[in-house]
Amino acid sequence: MTASYVMPLAAMCQITNLVQKTAKFGQFNDREVESFLQSIVNLSPDKTEDVYPDHFALKSGYRTLIAQLTPQGEKDVEMVKYVGSLMQLERALSSNKKALDMLAKRLKDVERQLQHFSLCDDTIIAAFADIYSEVISPLGQKIQVFGQPELLKQTAIQQRVRALLLAGIRSAVLWRQLGGKRRQFFFGKKKIIAQAQKSI
């Protein structure tokens, strides 16, 4: 098991942390989220490490992953639900050619928009959110977002959460491409923890 195999797992953990910050506190720090949003349009990397330009942004994800898998770690039930839901939606996406084709087309549109807008501009966030709502979300059971109702009613917060969930789907795709399977959480847990610890 290589370090790159564990990287998308750490990314999913950190992305769900960012979803929680946004949905519960309205916090959406461009510096924290930029690397993960960049991963959505980074579809032809030379190596796995290139998917997430800011490796420092992954460190919290590695720590969270370790905490979830070690007996003495502080468990985050919400985070586990998010990650499990992202994996379920990714499986539905990977078996739906029409959705994959539509996703590729929509991401090309975003790439064109990025010639005029920055990655964290509201226009790009809205585009990512629309892709999630229109292409990903209909494929399976909707992800339940936990947060403050008054925040979750705000369009800007909804769009930011959905943009992050799209980034989570990107990481789930990468994890599967690297051979990730759910049973590895049971039979390969020690190896995952060891690689995550090396990456901090």
N, C-alpha and C positions, 0 to 999 in steps of 0.2 A: 504494500500500500504506500503510495507516494504522498508527499505533502500536498501536491496539486489536487489530489482526490478529495482531501479534507477541506480545501479552500472554499468550494461552493457551499459546503455545509456551514462553515463559519459565516459566510456571506448571508445565507438565509437566516441564521440566528441574529446577526446584526441588523439586517433589514427589518425583521420583526420587532427588534428593539426600537427602531426608528418609527415604525408604524405605531407602536405603543406611545411613544413620545408625542407623535402628531395627534393621535386620536384622544389621548387623555389630557394633554397639556397644551396642545396647539403649537408645539415646538417643531420647527422644520428648519434646521441649520444647513445652509447651502454647502458648507465645507464638509459636513458629515455625510450628506446624501449624494454628493456629486459623483463620487467614484462608482456608486451602485447604479445611479441613473446612466452613467457612461457605459456600464456593462450591457445595457439593453441594446445599444446601437453598435457595440463592439462584437461583431458576429464572425469575424474571420481573424482571430488572434493567431500570432505565430506560436504562442505557448499559453498555457492556462493562466500563468501569472499576469499576462497582458490584459486579461478580461477586466481586472480590477486595478486601475492605475495607482490608487493610493493604498499601499499595503498596510500602512498604519491604521487605516479605517477598519481593517479586518481584525485587529487585535482584540477588541471587545467581543467580537463574534466568536473568536477561538476560546476566550475565557468563558463565555456563556455556554458554548458547546460542551466544554469540559464539565462545567457545573451540572449540566443536564444528565451527563452520562456517568458521573462518579457518584457512588452511594452517599457520600457526605456533602455533595454539592447542593446549593440552594436551587430548588426546582421552580420552574416557571411554567405552570400548566397552560397559560394563555399562549406562550411562545410555542410550546409543543403542538398545540392545536393549529396555530398558524402554519407551522412548517409542514405538518401532516396534510393540511388542506392544500398548500401549494404543490406538494408532491402529487396529490390526487388530481388536481387540475392539469398539471404537466403531463401526467399519463394520458388524460383525455385528449390533450392537445396533440401529443405525439402520434396518436392513432387517428387523427382527423386531418386528412390532406387538405380539405377545403379551408379549414381554419389555419393551417400552416401557411398555405399560399396567401391567404388574406393578411396574416400577420407579417409575412415578408414584404408584401406590397405596402402596408401601412408604415412599416419601419423605414422603408425607402423614402416615403413622404416626409417622415420626421427628419431623416438625414438632409433632405433638401431644406427644410425649415431651419436646421442648425447652421446653415450658411448665413442666416440673418439674425438668429436669436441664440442666446447662451443656453446652456443645458438646463439651468434652473429658472429660466424665464417662465412666467406664467403661461405663455403660449405653448411652450414645449411640455410643461407639466400637464396642461389640459389635453394635449395630443396623446401623451402616454396614458392618461386616465381614460380617454375615449377608446383607445386600443384595448385596454383591460376590460372596460365595460361591454364593448361591442364584439370582441373576438374571444377573449379568455373566459370571462364570467359565465356566458351562456353554456359552456361546455360541461358544467357540473354543478354540484351544490355550492351555493354562494358562501364565500368566507364570511363568518360572523366577525365583525370588527367590534372590539371592546373599547369603550371610551366614554367621554362625557357627551350626553345627548345634545346639549346646546352647541358643542363644537361640531359634532357629526352632522348637524343640519346645515352647516356652512359649506357652500359650494367649493370654496378654496381648500378647505380641509378634506372634503371628499376626494377632490382631484389629487391632492398630495398623497393621500392614503393609497388610492388606486395606482398612482405612478410607482409608488414603492412596492406594491404587490406585483406589478408587472416586472419590476427588477427581481423580485423573489422568484417569479416564474423563470426568468432568465437563468438564475442560479440553479433552480431545480432541473432545467434542461441540461445545463453543463454537468451537474452531478450525475445524471443518468448517462450522458455521453461518456463520462469517465468510468462507467461501470457500476454506478451506485445502485444499490438495492436495499429495500427496507430491512431485509433479514440481517444485513450487516450491523444494524444497531444491536442485535442480539448476539451474533456470533463473532463480530469483529470489533466489538466495543473497545477493547483494550488497545487495539491498533489505532483506532480513531483518536482515542485520548492521547496516546503517545505522540502521534503526529501533530495534534493540536498543540500539545505542550512544547514541542520543538519549534513551532511557528510563532509563538508569542515573543 
